[in-house]
Amino acid sequence: MKIGEVAQVIGVDAHVLRHWHDMGVVVPDRAPSGHREYTDEHIRRLRIAQACRRIGMSLAEIRGVLHRGEAGRGEVIEERLRWIRSQRAQLEDAERFLEHVRDCTHDLLTRCSDCSRYAEAGPHADRRTGVALSAVIARH
């Protein structure tokens, strides 16, 4: 398939595919005319690249993940997994906090020790301590 067709199939602009090619993420074959020719395998790789972009990976990280023999591949994957777990913990903490706030009986949130404790802990406390903030709220 030619670049325009592939762009339409996967839902990106052709200039994105050219950039990903230039960055070595997905490098299609060239037709004798010089045009990029994408195979089904290229399209599968592009879809994986899109999935990686959705979770915030850089093009350099994606290139490393797509190519099994790439140095540092395991570290890139492990770092992304740590990031995802951290984000999940923060979202769970935020959900528990808001559920608590919704049901809080104090006339001012600042008078509630649980609300204040969450606010004082900050959004990155779980990274520093390894303890989910929700555990702090759940204990009290």
Summary of the structure (lengths in Angstrom):
residues: 140
radius of gyration: 22.5
end to end distance: 60.2
largest distance: 74.3
contacts: 357
relative contact order: 0.09
helix: 68%
strand: 3%
